[in-house]
């Protein structure tokens, strides 16, 4: 799929085990980046 220059694209990242406070700080820093057009979201992946 081709996108126009400057058109936003979704980015998905999977992280290793970490503490929630660290993820919250990272999401706050990502949200502060001028190029980010929507608030970042966190989805937990837990072992059952």
CHARMM internal coordinates of N, CA and C (Angstrom, degrees):
IC EDIT
DIST 1 N 1 CA 1.4429
DIST 1 CA 1 C 1.5320
ANGL 1 N 1 CA 1 C 108.22
DIST 1 C 2 N 1.2969
ANGL 1 CA 1 C 2 N 116.87
DIHE 1 N 1 CA 1 C 2 N 125.51
DIST 2 N 2 CA 1.4518
ANGL 1 C 2 N 2 CA 121.46
DIHE 1 CA 1 C 2 N 2 CA 178.44
DIST 2 CA 2 C 1.5265
ANGL 2 N 2 CA 2 C 110.27
DIHE 1 C 2 N 2 CA 2 C -87.92
DIST 2 C 3 N 1.3133
ANGL 2 CA 2 C 3 N 114.75
DIHE 2 N 2 CA 2 C 3 N 145.22
DIST 3 N 3 CA 1.4639
ANGL 2 C 3 N 3 CA 120.35
DIHE 2 CA 2 C 3 N 3 CA 178.60
DIST 3 CA 3 C 1.5171
ANGL 3 N 3 CA 3 C 108.57
DIHE 2 C 3 N 3 CA 3 C -123.00
DIST 3 C 4 N 1.3164
ANGL 3 CA 3 C 4 N 115.43
DIHE 3 N 3 CA 3 C 4 N 150.26
DIST 4 N 4 CA 1.4506
ANGL 3 C 4 N 4 CA 120.38
DIHE 3 CA 3 C 4 N 4 CA 175.46
DIST 4 CA 4 C 1.5223
ANGL 4 N 4 CA 4 C 109.15
DIHE 3 C 4 N 4 CA 4 C -72.52
DIST 4 C 5 N 1.3396
ANGL 4 CA 4 C 5 N 117.62
DIHE 4 N 4 CA 4 C 5 N 147.97
DIST 5 N 5 CA 1.4655
ANGL 4 C 5 N 5 CA 119.38
DIHE 4 CA 4 C 5 N 5 CA 176.43
DIST 5 CA 5 C 1.5298
ANGL 5 N 5 CA 5 C 110.62
DIHE 4 C 5 N 5 CA 5 C -55.60
DIST 5 C 6 N 1.3113
ANGL 5 CA 5 C 6 N 116.27
DIHE 5 N 5 CA 5 C 6 N 135.08
DIST 6 N 6 CA 1.4536
ANGL 5 C 6 N 6 CA 121.32
DIHE 5 CA 5 C 6 N 6 CA -179.64
DIST 6 CA 6 C 1.5106
ANGL 6 N 6 CA 6 C 114.83
DIHE 5 C 6 N 6 CA 6 C 85.47
DIST 6 C 7 N 1.3311
ANGL 6 CA 6 C 7 N 117.41
DIHE 6 N 6 CA 6 C 7 N -7.64
DIST 7 N 7 CA 1.4688
ANGL 6 C 7 N 7 CA 120.05
DIHE 6 CA 6 C 7 N 7 CA 179.07
DIST 7 CA 7 C 1.5298
ANGL 7 N 7 CA 7 C 109.58
DIHE 6 C 7 N 7 CA 7 C -73.43
DIST 7 C 8 N 1.3407
ANGL 7 CA 7 C 8 N 117.98
DIHE 7 N 7 CA 7 C 8 N 133.70
DIST 8 N 8 CA 1.4698
ANGL 7 C 8 N 8 CA 120.11
DIHE 7 CA 7 C 8 N 8 CA -179.46
DIST 8 CA 8 C 1.5248
ANGL 8 N 8 CA 8 C 112.01
DIHE 7 C 8 N 8 CA 8 C -62.88
DIST 8 C 9 N 1.3190
ANGL 8 CA 8 C 9 N 115.74
DIHE 8 N 8 CA 8 C 9 N 149.51
DIST 9 N 9 CA 1.4562
ANGL 8 C 9 N 9 CA 122.27
DIHE 8 CA 8 C 9 N 9 CA 175.26
DIST 9 CA 9 C 1.5251
ANGL 9 N 9 CA 9 C 109.00
DIHE 8 C 9 N 9 CA 9 C -128.61
DIST 9 C 10 N 1.3241
ANGL 9 CA 9 C 10 N 118.20
DIHE 9 N 9 CA 9 C 10 N 146.18
DIST 10 N 10 CA 1.4666
ANGL 9 C 10 N 10 CA 119.62
DIHE 9 CA 9 C 10 N 10 CA 176.85
DIST 10 CA 10 C 1.5283
ANGL 10 N 10 CA 10 C 110.20
DIHE 9 C 10 N 10 CA 10 C -74.51
DIST 10 C 11 N 1.3228
ANGL 10 CA 10 C 11 N 115.82
DIHE 10 N 10 CA 10 C 11 N 146.09
DIST 11 N 11 CA 1.4622
ANGL 10 C 11 N 11 CA 122.02
DIHE 10 CA 10 C 11 N 11 CA 176.32
DIST 11 CA 11 C 1.5213
ANGL 11 N 11 CA 11 C 107.13
DIHE 10 C 11 N 11 CA 11 C -127.87
DIST 11 C 12 N 1.3334
ANGL 11 CA 11 C 12 N 117.12
DIHE 11 N 11 CA 11 C 12 N 129.46
DIST 12 N 12 CA 1.4558
ANGL 11 C 12 N 12 CA 122.41
DIHE 11 CA 11 C 12 N 12 CA 179.14
DIST 12 CA 12 C 1.5302
ANGL 12 N 12 CA 12 C 107.46
DIHE 11 C 12 N 12 CA 12 C -120.88
DIST 12 C 13 N 1.3270
ANGL 12 CA 12 C 13 N 116.68
DIHE 12 N 12 CA 12 C 13 N 130.62
DIST 13 N 13 CA 1.4638
ANGL 12 C 13 N 13 CA 121.53
DIHE 12 CA 12 C 13 N 13 CA 178.28
DIST 13 CA 13 C 1.5156
ANGL 13 N 13 CA 13 C 109.31
DIHE 12 C 13 N 13 CA 13 C -125.85
DIST 13 C 14 N 1.3154
ANGL 13 CA 13 C 14 N 116.80
DIHE 13 N 13 CA 13 C 14 N 140.97
DIST 14 N 14 CA 1.4523
ANGL 13 C 14 N 14 CA 122.74
DIHE 13 CA 13 C 14 N 14 CA 173.41
DIST 14 CA 14 C 1.5225
ANGL 14 N 14 CA 14 C 107.14
DIHE 13 C 14 N 14 CA 14 C -112.13
DIST 14 C 15 N 1.3151
ANGL 14 CA 14 C 15 N 116.87
DIHE 14 N 14 CA 14 C 15 N 128.53
DIST 15 N 15 CA 1.4634
ANGL 14 C 15 N 15 CA 121.80
DIHE 14 CA 14 C 15 N 15 CA -176.44
DIST 15 CA 15 C 1.5240
ANGL 15 N 15 CA 15 C 110.86
DIHE 14 C 15 N 15 CA 15 C -109.05
DIST 15 C 16 N 1.3133
ANGL 15 CA 15 C 16 N 114.54
DIHE 15 N 15 CA 15 C 16 N 158.35
DIST 16 N 16 CA 1.4622
ANGL 15 C 16 N 16 CA 120.78
DIHE 15 CA 15 C 16 N 16 CA 172.17
DIST 16 CA 16 C 1.5251
ANGL 16 N 16 CA 16 C 108.96
DIHE 15 C 16 N 16 CA 16 C -72.35
DIST 16 C 17 N 1.3138
ANGL 16 CA 16 C 17 N 116.77
DIHE 16 N 16 CA 16 C 17 N 173.29
DIST 17 N 17 CA 1.4716
ANGL 16 C 17 N 17 CA 120.45
DIHE 16 CA 16 C 17 N 17 CA 177.71
DIST 17 CA 17 C 1.5231
ANGL 17 N 17 CA 17 C 109.48
DIHE 16 C 17 N 17 CA 17 C -55.45
DIST 17 C 18 N 1.3083
ANGL 17 CA 17 C 18 N 116.06
DIHE 17 N 17 CA 17 C 18 N 135.21
DIST 18 N 18 CA 1.4592
ANGL 17 C 18 N 18 CA 121.07
DIHE 17 CA 17 C 18 N 18 CA 179.68
DIST 18 CA 18 C 1.5121
ANGL 18 N 18 CA 18 C 109.49
DIHE 17 C 18 N 18 CA 18 C -154.50
DIST 18 C 19 N 1.3218
ANGL 18 CA 18 C 19 N 115.67
DIHE 18 N 18 CA 18 C 19 N 168.69
DIST 19 N 19 CA 1.4516
ANGL 18 C 19 N 19 CA 120.09
DIHE 18 CA 18 C 19 N 19 CA 176.88
DIST 19 CA 19 C 1.5232
ANGL 19 N 19 CA 19 C 109.56
DIHE 18 C 19 N 19 CA 19 C -84.33
DIST 19 C 20 N 1.3216
ANGL 19 CA 19 C 20 N 115.57
DIHE 19 N 19 CA 19 C 20 N 146.75
DIST 20 N 20 CA 1.4613
ANGL 19 C 20 N 20 CA 120.15
DIHE 19 CA 19 C 20 N 20 CA -176.61
DIST 20 CA 20 C 1.5290
ANGL 20 N 20 CA 20 C 112.18
DIHE 19 C 20 N 20 CA 20 C -60.85
DIST 20 C 21 N 1.3171
ANGL 20 CA 20 C 21 N 117.72
DIHE 20 N 20 CA 20 C 21 N -36.23
DIST 21 N 21 CA 1.4679
ANGL 20 C 21 N 21 CA 120.42
DIHE 20 CA 20 C 21 N 21 CA -179.74
DIST 21 CA 21 C 1.5314
ANGL 21 N 21 CA 21 C 110.74
DIHE 20 C 21 N 21 CA 21 C -60.31
DIST 21 C 22 N 1.3188
ANGL 21 CA 21 C 22 N 117.14
DIHE 21 N 21 CA 21 C 22 N -39.68
DIST 22 N 22 CA 1.4640
ANGL 21 C 22 N 22 CA 120.78
DIHE 21 CA 21 C 22 N 22 CA 177.88
DIST 22 CA 22 C 1.5213
ANGL 22 N 22 CA 22 C 111.81
DIHE 21 C 22 N 22 CA 22 C -65.29
DIST 22 C 23 N 1.3168
ANGL 22 CA 22 C 23 N 116.14
DIHE 22 N 22 CA 22 C 23 N -40.86
DIST 23 N 23 CA 1.4642
ANGL 22 C 23 N 23 CA 119.92
DIHE 22 CA 22 C 23 N 23 CA 178.29
DIST 23 CA 23 C 1.5193
ANGL 23 N 23 CA 23 C 110.67
DIHE 22 C 23 N 23 CA 23 C -66.10
DIST 23 C 24 N 1.3233
ANGL 23 CA 23 C 24 N 116.91
DIHE 23 N 23 CA 23 C 24 N -39.89
DIST 24 N 24 CA 1.4592
ANGL 23 C 24 N 24 CA 120.63
DIHE 23 CA 23 C 24 N 24 CA 179.25
DIST 24 CA 24 C 1.5255
ANGL 24 N 24 CA 24 C 110.17
DIHE 23 C 24 N 24 CA 24 C -62.00
DIST 24 C 25 N 1.3323
ANGL 24 CA 24 C 25 N 117.56
DIHE 24 N 24 CA 24 C 25 N -43.39
DIST 25 N 25 CA 1.4697
ANGL 24 C 25 N 25 CA 120.94
DIHE 24 CA 24 C 25 N 25 CA 177.52
DIST 25 CA 25 C 1.5277
ANGL 25 N 25 CA 25 C 110.77
DIHE 24 C 25 N 25 CA 25 C -62.30
DIST 25 C 26 N 1.3293
ANGL 25 CA 25 C 26 N 116.69
DIHE 25 N 25 CA 25 C 26 N -43.30
DIST 26 N 26 CA 1.4645
ANGL 25 C 26 N 26 CA 120.53
DIHE 25 CA 25 C 26 N 26 CA 179.84
DIST 26 CA 26 C 1.5311
ANGL 26 N 26 CA 26 C 110.82
DIHE 25 C 26 N 26 CA 26 C -63.40
DIST 26 C 27 N 1.3206
ANGL 26 CA 26 C 27 N 117.73
DIHE 26 N 26 CA 26 C 27 N -42.02
DIST 27 N 27 CA 1.4629
ANGL 26 C 27 N 27 CA 120.88
DIHE 26 CA 26 C 27 N 27 CA 178.86
DIST 27 CA 27 C 1.5201
ANGL 27 N 27 CA 27 C 111.27
DIHE 26 C 27 N 27 CA 27 C -64.78
DIST 27 C 28 N 1.3301
ANGL 27 CA 27 C 28 N 117.05
DIHE 27 N 27 CA 27 C 28 N -37.08
DIST 28 N 28 CA 1.4720
ANGL 27 C 28 N 28 CA 120.57
DIHE 27 CA 27 C 28 N 28 CA 176.72
DIST 28 CA 28 C 1.5285
ANGL 28 N 28 CA 28 C 110.74
DIHE 27 C 28 N 28 CA 28 C -63.60
DIST 28 C 29 N 1.3237
ANGL 28 CA 28 C 29 N 116.76
DIHE 28 N 28 CA 28 C 29 N -41.47
DIST 29 N 29 CA 1.4616
ANGL 28 C 29 N 29 CA 120.75
DIHE 28 CA 28 C 29 N 29 CA 179.14
DIST 29 CA 29 C 1.5301
ANGL 29 N 29 CA 29 C 111.26
DIHE 28 C 29 N 29 CA 29 C -67.04
DIST 29 C 30 N 1.3261
ANGL 29 CA 29 C 30 N 116.91
DIHE 29 N 29 CA 29 C 30 N -41.15
DIST 30 N 30 CA 1.4670
ANGL 29 C 30 N 30 CA 120.85
DIHE 29 CA 29 C 30 N 30 CA 177.77
DIST 30 CA 30 C 1.5259
ANGL 30 N 30 CA 30 C 109.96
DIHE 29 C 30 N 30 CA 30 C -63.22
DIST 30 C 31 N 1.3232
ANGL 30 CA 30 C 31 N 117.32
DIHE 30 N 30 CA 30 C 31 N -42.72
DIST 31 N 31 CA 1.4646
ANGL 30 C 31 N 31 CA 121.63
DIHE 30 CA 30 C 31 N 31 CA -179.20
DIST 31 CA 31 C 1.5256
ANGL 31 N 31 CA 31 C 111.68
DIHE 30 C 31 N 31 CA 31 C -62.42
DIST 31 C 32 N 1.3271
ANGL 31 CA 31 C 32 N 117.15
DIHE 31 N 31 CA 31 C 32 N -28.58
DIST 32 N 32 CA 1.4674
ANGL 31 C 32 N 32 CA 121.40
DIHE 31 CA 31 C 32 N 32 CA -178.30
DIST 32 CA 32 C 1.5321
ANGL 32 N 32 CA 32 C 113.12
DIHE 31 C 32 N 32 CA 32 C -77.87
DIST 32 C 33 N 1.3249
ANGL 32 CA 32 C 33 N 117.66
DIHE 32 N 32 CA 32 C 33 N -11.62
DIST 33 N 33 CA 1.4630
ANGL 32 C 33 N 33 CA 121.03
DIHE 32 CA 32 C 33 N 33 CA 179.56
DIST 33 CA 33 C 1.5270
ANGL 33 N 33 CA 33 C 108.78
DIHE 32 C 33 N 33 CA 33 C -70.74
DIST 33 C 34 N 1.3043
ANGL 33 CA 33 C 34 N 116.98
DIHE 33 N 33 CA 33 C 34 N 129.90
DIST 34 N 34 CA 1.4695
ANGL 33 C 34 N 34 CA 121.61
DIHE 33 CA 33 C 34 N 34 CA -174.91
DIST 34 CA 34 C 1.5324
ANGL 34 N 34 CA 34 C 112.88
DIHE 33 C 34 N 34 CA 34 C -59.79
DIST 34 C 35 N 1.3183
ANGL 34 CA 34 C 35 N 117.53
DIHE 34 N 34 CA 34 C 35 N -32.50
DIST 35 N 35 CA 1.4670
ANGL 34 C 35 N 35 CA 121.04
DIHE 34 CA 34 C 35 N 35 CA -176.96
DIST 35 CA 35 C 1.5287
ANGL 35 N 35 CA 35 C 113.03
DIHE 34 C 35 N 35 CA 35 C -75.07
DIST 35 C 36 N 1.3217
ANGL 35 CA 35 C 36 N 118.15
DIHE 35 N 35 CA 35 C 36 N -13.68
DIST 36 N 36 CA 1.4662
ANGL 35 C 36 N 36 CA 121.60
DIHE 35 CA 35 C 36 N 36 CA -179.23
DIST 36 CA 36 C 1.5284
ANGL 36 N 36 CA 36 C 108.14
DIHE 35 C 36 N 36 CA 36 C -79.12
DIST 36 C 37 N 1.3418
ANGL 36 CA 36 C 37 N 116.27
DIHE 36 N 36 CA 36 C 37 N 121.08
DIST 37 N 37 CA 1.4695
ANGL 36 C 37 N 37 CA 120.70
DIHE 36 CA 36 C 37 N 37 CA -173.10
DIST 37 CA 37 C 1.5254
ANGL 37 N 37 CA 37 C 113.59
DIHE 36 C 37 N 37 CA 37 C -98.88
DIST 37 C 38 N 1.3297
ANGL 37 CA 37 C 38 N 118.25
DIHE 37 N 37 CA 37 C 38 N -15.30
DIST 38 N 38 CA 1.4685
ANGL 37 C 38 N 38 CA 121.85
DIHE 37 CA 37 C 38 N 38 CA 176.78
DIST 38 CA 38 C 1.5223
ANGL 38 N 38 CA 38 C 108.33
DIHE 37 C 38 N 38 CA 38 C -133.06
DIST 38 C 39 N 1.3162
ANGL 38 CA 38 C 39 N 117.25
DIHE 38 N 38 CA 38 C 39 N 151.06
DIST 39 N 39 CA 1.4663
ANGL 38 C 39 N 39 CA 118.81
DIHE 38 CA 38 C 39 N 39 CA 179.08
DIST 39 CA 39 C 1.5342
ANGL 39 N 39 CA 39 C 110.59
DIHE 38 C 39 N 39 CA 39 C -62.26
DIST 39 C 40 N 1.3253
ANGL 39 CA 39 C 40 N 117.15
DIHE 39 N 39 CA 39 C 40 N 137.23
DIST 40 N 40 CA 1.4764
ANGL 39 C 40 N 40 CA 118.94
DIHE 39 CA 39 C 40 N 40 CA 176.60
DIST 40 CA 40 C 1.5276
ANGL 40 N 40 CA 40 C 110.22
DIHE 39 C 40 N 40 CA 40 C -68.88
DIST 40 C 41 N 1.3096
ANGL 40 CA 40 C 41 N 114.92
DIHE 40 N 40 CA 40 C 41 N 153.61
DIST 41 N 41 CA 1.4666
ANGL 40 C 41 N 41 CA 120.99
DIHE 40 CA 40 C 41 N 41 CA -179.21
DIST 41 CA 41 C 1.5269
ANGL 41 N 41 CA 41 C 110.00
DIHE 40 C 41 N 41 CA 41 C -127.75
DIST 41 C 42 N 1.3078
ANGL 41 CA 41 C 42 N 115.22
DIHE 41 N 41 CA 41 C 42 N 151.96
DIST 42 N 42 CA 1.4533
ANGL 41 C 42 N 42 CA 120.57
DIHE 41 CA 41 C 42 N 42 CA 177.90
DIST 42 CA 42 C 1.5220
ANGL 42 N 42 CA 42 C 109.00
DIHE 41 C 42 N 42 CA 42 C -116.67
DIST 42 C 43 N 1.3125
ANGL 42 CA 42 C 43 N 115.75
DIHE 42 N 42 CA 42 C 43 N 132.63
DIST 43 N 43 CA 1.4698
ANGL 42 C 43 N 43 CA 121.70
DIHE 42 CA 42 C 43 N 43 CA 174.32
DIST 43 CA 43 C 1.5188
ANGL 43 N 43 CA 43 C 106.89
DIHE 42 C 43 N 43 CA 43 C -122.53
DIST 43 C 44 N 1.3075
ANGL 43 CA 43 C 44 N 116.99
DIHE 43 N 43 CA 43 C 44 N 119.32
DIST 44 N 44 CA 1.4642
ANGL 43 C 44 N 44 CA 120.93
DIHE 43 CA 43 C 44 N 44 CA -179.32
DIST 44 CA 44 C 1.5250
ANGL 44 N 44 CA 44 C 110.95
DIHE 43 C 44 N 44 CA 44 C -73.53
DIST 44 C 45 N 1.3188
ANGL 44 CA 44 C 45 N 114.71
DIHE 44 N 44 CA 44 C 45 N 141.33
DIST 45 N 45 CA 1.4565
ANGL 44 C 45 N 45 CA 121.60
DIHE 44 CA 44 C 45 N 45 CA 171.74
DIST 45 CA 45 C 1.5211
ANGL 45 N 45 CA 45 C 105.43
DIHE 44 C 45 N 45 CA 45 C -117.32
DIST 45 C 46 N 1.3100
ANGL 45 CA 45 C 46 N 117.13
DIHE 45 N 45 CA 45 C 46 N 111.25
DIST 46 N 46 CA 1.4515
ANGL 45 C 46 N 46 CA 120.71
DIHE 45 CA 45 C 46 N 46 CA -176.03
DIST 46 CA 46 C 1.5193
ANGL 46 N 46 CA 46 C 110.53
DIHE 45 C 46 N 46 CA 46 C -117.00
DIST 46 C 47 N 1.3255
ANGL 46 CA 46 C 47 N 115.15
DIHE 46 N 46 CA 46 C 47 N 145.14
DIST 47 N 47 CA 1.4617
ANGL 46 C 47 N 47 CA 120.17
DIHE 46 CA 46 C 47 N 47 CA 175.07
DIST 47 CA 47 C 1.5207
ANGL 47 N 47 CA 47 C 108.66
DIHE 46 C 47 N 47 CA 47 C -75.04
DIST 47 C 48 N 1.3066
ANGL 47 CA 47 C 48 N 115.46
DIHE 47 N 47 CA 47 C 48 N 138.42
DIST 48 N 48 CA 1.4750
ANGL 47 C 48 N 48 CA 119.78
DIHE 47 CA 47 C 48 N 48 CA 178.55
DIST 48 CA 48 C 1.5034
ANGL 48 N 48 CA 48 C 110.67
DIHE 47 C 48 N 48 CA 48 C -100.56
END
COOR INIT
IC SEED 1 N 1 CA 1 C
IC BUILD
